[in-house]
Amino acid sequence: MKLFERDIAGSACRCCVSRRSLLKGAGAVTATLAATAALPGIASSQSATEQSPAAEKPTPFRIDVHHHLVPPDYVGAIHGKLPPLPAPSANWTLAKSLDDMDTAGVQTAMLSVTTPGLWLGDATSSARLARACNEYAAKLIGDNKGRFGSFAAVPLPAADATLAEIAYALDTLKLDGIAVFTSYEGKWLGDAVFVPVFDELNRRKAVVCVHPTTAACCGNLIPYIPDNVIEFGTDTTRTIASLVFSGAADRWPDIKFIFSHAGGTMPFLIERFEFLARMPQAAKMLPNGVRAPLQRFYYDTAQASNPAAMGALRKLVQPSQIVFGTDFPFRTGAEHVTNLAHCGFGATDLHRIERDNALGLLPRLRV
């Protein structure tokens, strides 16, 4: 595959942002969930004002495709080798995940390892860490029936080790898909170095969750602005651009890519994407135009459940391509439920986003 090489401005990084406060009080949580409990197939026996503080919560039905875990072995393995964990990750527990899910009416959360990632500088130790993380996630799935799925960790950029872990995670552990980051050592996912890995994922028709990370170029650009405030969305956009304009998206049509945070800044930059797609070299890679691959991808709502972000995304893709995500433990499920309800979606589309679209991607969860 001849890749279309072009520098795309922007990048992403890793840091903490200020967190919204968790909804306070059982009354506020009850009101939040009652507002969305009347969706198709979801029973709502009382209004928020009729419910007593002791009233039972609605039956969980949402599927959170963007929910992080921190396996015990991970903490020790990265100590001194990668940047320290931010407080939400350092303080993660299984009980906190389950509590957040119950509060927000989440039936199943898809687990994944987040930044600072798994690459420890060599294939052997990184592969060992990925294996430990995946086995821990598989245990949580087995011990908590129906509550969890997992996008498997892989030791990219080590291609051979990654291929081995893909086989183990999907064939032996029966995990639900693969989690990758937007960039590795200054290379984005459309780069030729990743072709063997994504060829295999395409053969398997895999679900691939793409999470932003700190790009090699662009950490700490503005010292008083945490990297993920601006750079995470930009690196997501860069890796989308690399997949589309290299022709890789058309090479791998059977991969079901899920991009975090509503696709980063990509929806805002669609005019620039379309202008570039008219250039002769780019046009060769895009026989069906630039929107075709963009509209085939999936995008989650994590840290983007607001009218501005969802409004831009909705102008580009159908609700069928949007899936519910919370970015727990960095944000809560309850605030995403509340905010998403104010983004202009009708009840039917909201139910698709919060559950049905994920079921289409992850049929194992239909139990």
C-alpha positions in Angstrom: 0.0 0.0 0.0 1.4 3.3 -1.0 0.7 5.8 1.7 -0.1 9.4 1.1 2.4 11.2 3.4 1.5 14.6 4.6 2.0 16.5 7.8 -1.3 17.2 9.5 -1.1 20.0 12.1 -1.9 19.2 15.7 -1.3 16.5 18.2 -2.4 15.2 21.6 -1.1 14.7 25.0 -1.7 13.4 28.4 -2.7 15.3 31.5 -5.5 16.0 33.9 -8.3 18.4 33.6 -10.6 19.7 36.2 -13.4 17.3 36.9 -17.0 18.0 37.2 -18.5 17.3 40.6 -20.5 14.2 40.8 -24.2 14.9 41.0 -25.0 15.4 44.7 -27.7 13.7 46.6 -29.9 10.8 45.8 -32.7 13.1 44.7 -30.5 14.7 42.0 -29.4 11.3 40.7 -33.0 10.0 40.7 -34.1 13.0 38.7 -31.3 12.6 36.2 -32.1 8.9 35.5 -35.9 9.4 35.5 -35.5 11.9 32.7 -34.1 9.2 30.4 -35.8 6.2 31.9 -38.9 6.6 29.7 -37.0 5.6 26.5 -38.3 2.7 24.4 -38.0 -0.6 26.3 -37.2 1.1 29.6 -39.7 1.0 32.4 -40.5 4.2 34.3 -43.1 3.6 36.9 -42.8 7.0 38.7 -41.8 10.5 37.9 -38.9 12.1 39.6 -41.1 14.0 41.9 -43.1 10.9 42.9 -40.1 8.8 43.8 -39.1 8.6 47.4 -35.4 8.8 48.3 -35.5 5.0 48.9 -37.0 4.3 45.5 -35.3 1.7 43.4 -33.2 2.9 40.5 -34.3 2.0 36.9 -32.9 -1.2 35.5 -29.5 -0.5 34.0 -29.5 -0.6 30.2 -26.8 1.7 29.0 -23.5 0.4 27.5 -20.4 2.5 28.2 -17.8 1.9 25.5 -15.2 4.2 27.1 -14.6 3.1 30.7 -11.1 2.6 32.1 -9.6 0.2 34.5 -6.2 0.1 36.3 -5.1 -3.5 36.9 -2.9 -4.0 40.0 0.1 -5.3 37.9 -0.1 -2.2 35.7 0.7 0.2 38.6 3.9 -1.6 39.5 5.0 -2.2 36.0 5.0 1.4 34.9 6.5 2.8 38.1 9.7 4.8 37.1 9.2 4.0 33.4 6.2 6.0 32.4 4.8 9.2 33.8 2.9 8.8 37.1 -0.8 8.0 37.1 -3.1 11.0 37.5 -5.2 10.8 40.7 -8.4 9.4 39.1 -6.4 6.4 37.8 -4.2 6.0 40.9 -7.4 5.8 43.0 -9.4 3.5 40.7 -11.1 0.5 42.2 -13.6 -2.1 40.9 -16.1 -0.9 43.5 -15.9 2.6 42.3 -16.5 1.5 38.7 -19.6 -0.5 39.7 -21.0 2.3 41.8 -20.6 4.8 39.0 -22.3 2.4 36.6 -25.2 1.7 39.0 -25.7 5.4 39.6 -25.8 6.1 35.8 -27.9 3.2 34.8 -25.0 1.5 32.9 -25.5 -2.2 32.5 -22.2 -3.0 30.9 -18.9 -1.1 30.7 -16.3 -1.8 28.1 -12.9 -1.7 29.9 -9.7 -0.4 28.5 -6.3 0.7 29.7 -5.7 4.4 29.2 -2.7 6.8 29.2 0.2 6.6 29.9 -0.2 3.4 28.0 1.8 0.2 27.9 4.9 0.8 25.9 7.8 0.3 28.3 10.5 0.6 25.6 10.9 -3.0 24.7 8.6 -5.7 23.2 9.1 -8.3 26.0 8.2 -6.3 29.0 5.4 -4.4 27.1 3.9 -7.7 26.0 4.0 -9.1 29.5 2.2 -6.0 30.8 -0.5 -6.3 28.1 -1.0 -9.9 28.9 -1.4 -9.2 32.6 -3.9 -6.4 31.9 -6.0 -8.6 29.6 -6.1 -11.5 32.0 -7.2 -9.2 34.8 -10.0 -7.7 32.6 -11.1 -11.3 31.6 -11.3 -12.1 35.3 -13.5 -9.1 36.0 -15.8 -10.1 33.1 -16.1 -13.6 34.5 -16.6 -12.5 38.1 -19.2 -9.9 37.3 -21.6 -11.5 34.8 -23.0 -9.0 32.4 -21.3 -6.0 33.8 -18.1 -5.8 31.8 -16.6 -6.3 28.4 -13.0 -5.4 27.4 -11.0 -3.9 24.6 -7.7 -5.7 24.9 -4.4 -3.9 25.5 -1.7 -4.6 23.0 2.1 -3.8 23.0 2.3 -1.5 20.0 4.5 -0.4 18.3 5.9 -4.0 18.5 4.0 -5.6 15.7 4.9 -9.3 16.2 4.1 -9.1 19.9 0.9 -7.3 19.2 -0.2 -9.9 16.7 0.4 -12.6 19.3 -1.6 -10.7 21.9 -4.4 -10.1 19.5 -4.7 -13.9 19.0 -4.6 -14.6 22.7 -7.0 -11.9 23.7 -9.6 -12.6 21.1 -9.3 -16.4 20.7 -8.4 -17.5 24.2 -9.7 -14.8 26.5 -12.7 -14.1 24.2 -12.4 -10.3 24.8 -14.5 -8.0 22.7 -12.1 -6.0 20.6 -8.7 -4.2 20.7 -7.7 -0.8 22.2 -5.0 1.2 20.6 -3.7 4.8 21.0 -3.8 7.5 18.4 0.0 7.6 18.0 3.1 5.7 18.8 6.6 7.2 18.8 5.6 9.9 16.3 3.6 7.6 14.0 -0.1 7.7 13.5 -2.3 4.7 12.7 -2.3 5.2 8.9 1.5 4.7 8.8 2.9 1.7 6.9 4.5 0.4 10.1 1.0 -0.6 11.4 -0.1 -2.4 8.2 0.5 -6.0 9.5 -1.5 -5.4 12.7 -4.5 -3.7 11.0 -4.5 -6.2 8.1 -5.1 -8.9 10.8 -7.7 -6.8 12.6 -9.5 -6.3 9.3 -9.4 -10.0 8.6 -11.0 -10.6 12.0 -13.6 -7.8 11.4 -12.5 -6.5 14.8 -13.8 -3.6 16.9 -10.9 -1.2 17.5 -11.3 1.5 20.1 -8.9 4.4 19.5 -7.9 6.5 22.5 -5.8 9.7 22.4 -2.4 9.9 24.0 0.5 12.3 24.1 2.1 12.8 20.7 5.8 12.7 20.6 5.9 16.2 19.1 3.6 18.1 21.3 3.8 17.5 25.1 3.7 20.5 27.5 3.4 23.1 24.7 1.7 25.5 27.1 2.9 24.7 30.6 -0.2 26.0 32.4 -2.7 24.2 30.1 -2.8 20.4 30.6 -2.1 18.5 27.4 -5.4 16.7 27.2 -7.4 20.0 27.2 -6.4 20.7 23.6 -3.9 18.0 22.4 -6.0 14.9 23.0 -8.7 16.1 20.5 -6.0 17.2 18.1 -4.2 13.9 18.1 -7.5 12.1 17.5 -8.0 14.2 14.5 -4.4 13.6 13.3 -4.8 9.8 13.4 -8.2 10.0 11.7 -6.6 12.1 8.9 -3.7 9.6 8.6 -6.1 6.7 8.2 -8.3 8.5 5.6 -5.7 10.3 3.5 -3.3 7.4 3.4 -6.0 5.1 1.9 -5.8 2.9 5.0 -9.4 3.4 5.9 -10.4 1.9 2.5 -7.8 -0.8 2.9 -9.4 -1.9 6.2 -13.2 -1.5 5.6 -14.1 -4.3 8.0 -12.5 -2.8 11.0 -15.1 -1.1 13.2 -13.2 1.9 14.5 -14.5 3.8 17.5 -12.9 7.2 18.0 -13.0 8.8 21.5 -14.4 12.2 22.4 -16.7 12.6 19.3 -13.7 12.5 16.9 -11.8 15.2 18.5 -11.6 18.4 16.3 -12.3 16.5 13.1 -16.0 17.6 12.8 -15.0 21.2 13.1 -12.3 20.7 10.4 -14.5 18.9 7.9 -14.2 21.8 5.4 -10.4 21.6 5.4 -10.6 17.8 5.0 -12.9 18.2 2.0 -10.6 20.9 0.5 -7.6 18.6 0.9 -9.5 15.7 -0.6 -9.8 17.6 -3.9 -6.0 17.8 -4.3 -4.9 15.3 -7.0 -2.7 13.1 -4.8 -5.3 12.9 -2.0 -8.1 12.3 -4.5 -6.3 9.1 -5.7 -6.6 7.7 -2.1 -10.3 8.7 -1.8 -12.3 7.4 -4.7 -15.5 7.8 -2.7 -14.7 11.1 -1.2 -13.6 12.0 2.3 -16.9 11.8 4.0 -17.5 8.1 3.1 -14.9 6.7 5.5 -15.6 9.4 8.2 -19.3 8.4 8.1 -18.4 4.7 8.5 -16.4 5.3 11.7 -18.0 5.3 15.2 -17.6 8.1 17.7 -18.2 8.1 21.5 -19.7 10.8 23.7 -17.0 10.8 26.4 -16.2 14.4 27.5 -18.2 15.5 24.4 -21.8 15.3 25.7 -22.6 18.9 25.0 -24.6 20.6 22.4 -21.6 22.2 20.6 -19.7 18.9 20.2 -22.7 16.8 19.5 -24.1 19.4 17.1 -21.0 19.4 15.0 -20.8 15.6 15.0 -24.5 15.2 14.1 -24.0 17.4 11.0 -21.4 14.8 9.8 -22.7 11.4 10.8 -26.0 9.6 11.5 -26.9 8.8 15.1 -26.2 5.2 14.2 -22.5 6.0 14.4 -22.5 7.5 17.9 -22.0 5.4 21.0 -22.2 6.2 24.7 -18.9 6.7 26.6 -18.1 8.3 29.9 -14.3 8.3 30.3 -14.6 7.0 33.9 -12.8 7.5 36.3 -11.9 10.9 34.8 -15.6 11.8 34.5 -18.8 10.2 35.8 -21.5 8.3 34.0 -24.3 10.4 35.6 -23.1 13.7 34.2 -22.9 12.2 30.7 -26.5 10.9 31.0 -27.6 14.4 32.1 -25.7 16.3 29.5 -26.5 14.0 26.6 -30.2 14.4 27.3 -29.8 18.1 26.5 -28.1 17.6 23.1 -31.2 17.6 21.0 -31.6 13.9 20.4 -35.0 12.4 20.3 -35.9 9.5 22.6 -35.4 6.9 19.9 -31.9 8.2 18.8 -30.9 8.6 22.4 -31.7 5.0 23.2 -29.7 3.9 20.1 -26.7 5.9 21.3 -26.9 4.7 24.9 -27.4 1.1 24.0 -28.5 -0.2 20.6 -25.6 1.0 18.5 -23.1 -0.7 20.9 -25.1 -3.9 20.7 -24.7 -3.8 16.9 -21.0 -3.6 17.4 -20.8 -6.1 20.3 -23.4 -8.8 19.8 -22.0 -10.8 22.7 -23.7 -8.3 25.1 -27.2 -9.4 23.8 -27.8 -11.6 26.8 
